Amino acid sequence: MRTFILGSLVAATVLVAAACSLTTSFDGISGAVRPAADDAGPTGPAVPPGRPAGAPTPTGARSLWLGVKHFHFAHSNDALKKPGAWEDWGWDIDGLCTGPTGPDQTGSCQRSPKVTPDQISDGKRCRDNNFGAQIVPQLSIYNNQFENDTNNALLEGGPSWLFVLEDLGEGADDPYVPAKLYLATAMPDKTRPAWDGTDVRQVLPRSVTDSSIKQAVITFPKGYVRDHVWVSGDPARFDFALPLGATGELQPMPIHSGLIAFQLNPAHTNAVDGTGQVAGALPLSGIEDFLKPFLLTQTSFCPGTPQYTNLMKNASTYADVYLEAAKLQDPAKACDGISFGIGINLAPIAEPTGVGTEKPPATGGCTTDAGTDGATDETGPSDAATDGG
């Protein structure tokens, strides 16, 4: 049973490496429990592997369709479901290692005076994920089952992300593997996906132009494979959406400096669980649009309630990047974006058959933006959040 409560977030304490040196090694997250001396392993910031040598030339190789079957927000990919695993998700997208101590973070944009040093710390190996560090725990306060609900919905055939890797060869390195990204519709009622390459999905109209699957709105023309790891290419700006909660309600995501990577199996027929990383930044100006569908559909707090207002106010203080800077940092500017990192597990699907129908956004029990028709439950703090995926 979900628990809805009032209150504010107690920020999670994080550990971060004090110094980092540039590397191009891939840091995939395996299914094994991380050792205590995690930072004694690979050195340098967490970044995808660089493009292999050679001209990015089409070869006419095959395509591989993959769907996202699991999202990781605050929990690890191992059997222990370790909380606080936001530190494992995302990439070092700003080239700056932000530590947990000291009011001054040299090189950083100007943060809100309301945040404390531990609230602006990077994750492991300088990963930028203030969304996972600060906002995800707040979402769990409002609904401590949202991550579990989200992944159960995927298992039931709810809306998801679909990738197609094009011109995918067999070698470990390939400088030319472009890709496209879509939003999939929910599967018909009582149809559970098998995630074995046989599932037939449709894509949402917002994913394509002129109702053609061949004309995806979001493309990664500079994608490549290095050491069996597919990388989306240079950091990119694109508008997408994240299915969240039991109904897979779509949260609008105007992504800046987006970077995606995941490891393929040696046969290039599937992705390796636990290696998918999606990173980027969300503009502060769009944070209410992003969070509003969550509150309308996964909680009972309508616009105009103190709980709704407090979440928006708290979220706005966690900006940690400056979106217009080439590397997302400028000490002379106020931070205007929130970094995020999300883990993804993928599985093969069949090529979609067409373009489906998009349902109107849900409003839950809220009748107007200023209304307070949704009932609230002031039962007090909940137990620790749990995750079933």
C-alpha positions in Angstrom: 0.0 0.0 0.0 1.3 3.4 -0.9 2.0 5.9 1.9 1.4 9.6 1.3 2.9 11.9 3.9 3.9 15.4 4.7 7.3 16.6 5.4 10.6 17.7 3.9 13.5 15.8 2.7 16.5 15.0 4.8 19.3 15.0 2.3 21.2 11.8 1.7 24.8 11.8 2.7 27.1 10.9 -0.1 30.7 9.8 -0.6 32.6 11.1 -3.6 36.1 10.9 -4.9 38.1 14.0 -4.1 40.0 14.1 -7.3 39.6 12.7 -10.8 41.7 12.3 -13.9 40.4 12.0 -17.4 39.8 8.6 -18.8 37.8 7.0 -21.6 37.2 3.7 -19.9 33.6 2.5 -19.6 32.2 2.0 -16.1 29.3 -0.4 -16.6 27.5 -1.4 -13.4 27.5 -5.2 -13.1 25.0 -7.2 -11.2 27.5 -7.9 -8.4 27.5 -6.1 -5.1 30.0 -3.3 -5.2 33.1 -3.8 -2.9 33.6 -1.3 -0.1 36.8 0.0 -1.8 34.8 1.0 -5.0 36.9 4.0 -5.8 40.0 1.9 -5.7 38.9 0.3 -9.0 38.7 2.3 -12.3 40.2 5.8 -11.9 39.0 9.0 -13.4 35.5 10.4 -14.0 32.7 8.2 -15.3 32.4 8.9 -19.0 31.5 6.7 -22.0 34.2 5.2 -24.1 35.5 7.4 -26.9 34.8 6.8 -30.6 37.0 4.2 -32.1 39.4 5.0 -34.9 38.2 4.9 -38.5 35.8 6.8 -40.7 32.1 6.6 -39.7 31.0 4.8 -42.9 27.7 3.0 -43.5 28.1 -0.7 -44.2 24.5 -1.9 -44.6 24.6 -4.1 -41.5 21.5 -5.1 -39.6 19.3 -3.2 -37.1 18.6 -4.1 -33.5 15.5 -3.0 -31.7 15.6 -2.7 -27.9 13.0 -1.7 -25.3 13.6 -0.4 -21.8 12.3 -3.0 -19.4 13.5 -1.4 -16.1 14.4 2.0 -14.8 16.8 2.6 -11.9 16.4 5.8 -10.0 17.5 5.4 -6.4 18.2 1.7 -6.1 21.1 -0.4 -7.3 21.0 -3.2 -9.8 22.2 -5.9 -7.4 20.1 -8.4 -5.5 20.3 -6.3 -2.3 18.4 -3.4 -3.8 20.8 -1.1 -2.1 19.3 2.4 -1.4 21.3 5.5 -2.2 22.5 4.0 -5.5 21.9 7.3 -7.3 25.7 7.5 -7.0 26.0 4.7 -9.6 23.8 6.3 -12.3 24.7 8.8 -14.9 27.9 10.3 -16.3 30.3 13.1 -15.4 28.7 15.5 -17.9 30.3 18.8 -16.6 33.9 17.7 -16.2 33.9 19.0 -12.6 34.2 16.9 -9.4 32.0 18.4 -6.8 32.8 17.3 -3.3 30.7 17.1 -0.1 32.6 19.7 2.0 33.2 23.5 1.8 30.8 26.3 0.8 32.8 27.2 -2.3 32.9 24.7 -5.2 35.6 26.1 -7.5 34.5 26.2 -11.1 30.8 25.6 -10.4 27.9 27.9 -11.4 26.3 29.8 -8.5 24.1 27.5 -6.4 21.1 28.4 -4.3 22.2 29.7 -0.9 19.6 27.3 0.6 21.6 24.1 -0.3 24.3 22.7 1.9 27.6 21.3 0.6 26.4 17.7 0.9 23.4 18.6 -1.3 25.6 19.5 -4.3 28.0 16.5 -4.2 28.6 14.3 -7.2 28.2 10.6 -7.1 30.8 8.0 -7.6 33.6 9.0 -10.0 32.2 12.5 -10.3 28.8 11.4 -11.7 26.4 14.4 -12.0 23.0 13.3 -10.7 21.3 15.9 -8.4 18.0 14.6 -9.6 18.8 11.2 -8.1 20.5 12.6 -5.0 17.8 15.2 -4.0 14.6 15.0 -6.0 14.1 11.2 -6.2 14.1 10.9 -2.3 11.5 13.6 -2.2 9.3 11.7 -4.7 9.6 8.7 -2.4 8.4 10.8 0.5 5.2 11.6 -1.4 4.8 8.0 -2.7 7.3 5.5 -1.5 6.3 2.9 -4.1 6.8 5.0 -7.2 10.0 3.2 -8.4 8.5 -0.2 -7.8 5.2 0.9 -9.5 7.1 2.2 -12.5 8.9 -1.1 -13.1 5.9 -3.2 -12.5 4.1 -1.2 -15.1 6.9 -2.0 -17.6 6.5 -5.7 -16.8 2.8 -5.3 -17.6 3.4 -3.7 -20.9 3.1 -0.1 -20.0 4.7 2.8 -22.1 8.4 2.5 -22.5 11.4 3.8 -24.4 12.5 2.0 -27.6 15.8 2.2 -29.3 16.8 1.0 -32.8 20.6 0.7 -33.4 21.2 0.9 -37.2 24.0 -0.5 -39.2 25.1 -2.6 -36.3 28.0 -4.9 -37.2 29.6 -7.8 -35.4 32.9 -6.2 -34.3 33.8 -4.9 -30.9 34.4 -1.5 -32.4 32.4 0.4 -35.0 32.6 4.1 -35.6 29.2 4.2 -37.3 26.1 2.9 -35.5 23.5 5.6 -35.6 20.3 5.2 -33.6 16.8 6.4 -33.1 14.7 6.8 -29.9 11.0 6.4 -29.6 8.2 6.3 -26.9 6.2 3.1 -27.1 2.5 2.9 -26.4 1.2 0.5 -23.8 0.5 -3.0 -25.0 -3.1 -4.2 -25.2 -4.7 -5.1 -21.9 -3.6 -8.4 -20.4 -0.7 -8.7 -22.8 2.6 -8.9 -20.9 5.8 -8.4 -22.9 8.1 -11.4 -23.1 11.2 -9.2 -23.7 12.6 -11.9 -26.0 12.5 -10.1 -29.4 8.9 -11.2 -30.2 7.0 -8.3 -28.6 5.2 -6.1 -31.1 4.8 -2.5 -30.0 3.6 0.7 -31.5 5.1 4.1 -31.1 3.5 7.3 -29.9 2.8 10.0 -32.5 5.1 12.5 -30.8 8.0 10.1 -31.6 7.8 10.5 -35.4 7.2 12.9 -38.3 4.4 12.3 -40.8 3.3 9.2 -39.0 6.4 7.3 -40.3 8.4 5.1 -38.1 11.3 5.7 -40.4 11.3 9.4 -39.5 12.0 9.5 -35.8 12.0 12.9 -34.1 15.0 11.9 -31.9 18.0 10.6 -33.7 21.6 9.9 -32.8 23.5 10.2 -36.1 26.9 10.1 -34.5 26.3 6.9 -32.5 29.1 4.3 -32.3 30.3 1.1 -30.6 33.5 0.8 -28.6 34.4 -2.4 -26.9 30.8 -3.6 -27.4 29.4 -0.5 -25.8 27.0 1.6 -27.8 27.3 5.3 -27.2 24.9 8.0 -28.5 27.7 10.3 -29.6 28.2 13.9 -28.7 26.1 15.4 -25.8 22.7 16.3 -27.4 19.7 18.4 -26.8 16.3 16.7 -27.3 12.8 16.7 -25.8 11.5 13.4 -24.5 9.4 12.0 -21.7 9.8 9.5 -18.9 7.0 7.0 -18.0 6.6 7.0 -14.3 4.4 5.3 -11.8 1.7 2.6 -12.0 0.1 4.1 -15.0 3.2 5.0 -16.9 2.2 8.6 -17.0 4.6 10.6 -19.2 6.8 13.2 -17.5 8.0 15.8 -20.0 11.8 15.9 -20.2 13.5 18.7 -22.2 17.0 17.1 -22.0 20.2 19.1 -22.3 23.6 17.6 -22.9 22.1 14.1 -23.1 24.4 11.1 -23.2 23.3 7.5 -23.4 25.4 4.3 -23.4 24.9 0.6 -22.8 26.9 -2.5 -23.2 25.9 -5.0 -25.9 26.4 -8.8 -25.5 29.2 -10.2 -27.7 26.7 -11.4 -30.3 25.1 -7.9 -30.4 21.6 -9.4 -30.0 20.9 -7.8 -26.6 22.1 -5.3 -24.0 23.7 -6.4 -20.7 21.6 -5.7 -17.7 22.9 -3.0 -15.4 25.1 -1.3 -17.9 22.6 1.3 -19.3 23.2 4.9 -18.4 21.2 7.9 -19.4 22.5 11.3 -18.3 21.9 15.0 -18.9 20.3 18.0 -17.4 16.8 19.3 -17.0 16.1 23.1 -17.1 14.9 24.6 -13.9 12.2 26.4 -15.9 10.7 23.0 -16.8 10.9 21.3 -13.5 7.2 21.9 -12.6 6.1 20.5 -15.9 8.2 17.4 -15.3 7.0 16.8 -11.7 3.4 17.7 -12.1 2.2 14.5 -13.8 3.8 12.5 -10.9 1.8 14.5 -8.3 -1.4 14.3 -10.2 -1.3 10.6 -10.8 0.9 9.0 -8.1 -0.2 11.1 -5.1 -3.3 12.9 -3.9 -1.8 16.3 -3.8 -3.3 18.8 -6.3 -1.9 22.1 -7.4 -2.6 24.7 -4.7 -2.0 22.3 -1.8 0.9 23.0 0.5 2.5 19.6 -0.5 2.4 20.4 -4.2 3.9 23.9 -3.6 6.6 22.6 -1.2 7.8 20.0 -3.7 8.2 22.6 -6.5 9.9 25.0 -4.2 12.3 22.5 -2.8 13.1 21.1 -6.3 14.0 24.5 -7.6 16.9 24.9 -5.1 18.8 21.9 -6.4 20.1 23.4 -9.7 23.7 22.4 -10.1 24.6 23.2 -13.8 24.4 26.1 -16.2 22.8 25.0 -19.4 24.2 27.5 -21.9 27.9 26.7 -21.0 29.7 24.2 -23.3 30.6 22.1 -20.2 27.5 23.1 -18.2 29.5 25.2 -15.7 30.2 28.9 -15.5 31.2 30.5 -12.1 29.8 33.8 -13.2 26.3 32.5 -13.8 23.5 31.2 -11.6 22.8 27.5 -12.0 19.7 27.0 -14.1 19.6 23.2 -14.6 19.4 20.0 -12.6 21.7 17.1 -13.6 20.2 13.7 -13.8 21.3 10.1 -14.2 19.0 7.1 -14.8 20.0 3.5 -15.1 18.2 1.4 -17.7 17.9 -2.3 -18.5 17.0 -3.2 -22.1 15.8 -6.2 -24.0 15.2 -7.0 -27.7 11.7 -6.4 -29.2 10.3 -6.8 -32.7 10.3 -3.8 -35.1 7.2 -1.7 -34.3 4.2 -2.1 -36.6 3.0 1.4 -36.7 2.0 4.6 -34.8 -0.5 4.3 -32.1 -2.8 6.7 -30.3 -1.8 8.9 -27.4 -4.2 9.3 -24.5 -4.7 12.7 -22.9 -2.7 13.4 -19.8 -4.3 12.1 -16.6 -5.3 14.6 -13.9 -6.0 12.2 -11.0 -8.5 13.7 -8.6 -7.6 17.3 -9.6 -10.2 19.3 -11.5 -8.2 22.5 -12.0 -4.7 23.7 -11.7 -5.6 25.7 -8.6 -8.0 23.1 -7.2 -7.7 21.1 -4.1 -10.2 18.4 -4.9 -7.8 15.5 -4.4 -8.0 14.2 -0.9 -4.9 14.2 1.3 -3.8 11.7 3.8 -1.9 13.2 6.7 -0.9 9.9 8.3 2.7 10.9 9.1 6.1 9.6 8.0 6.4 6.3 6.1 8.8 3.5 6.5 11.8 3.4 4.2 11.0 3.1 0.5 11.2 -0.4 -1.1 11.9 -1.4 -4.6 10.9 -4.6 -6.3 13.0 -4.4 -9.5 
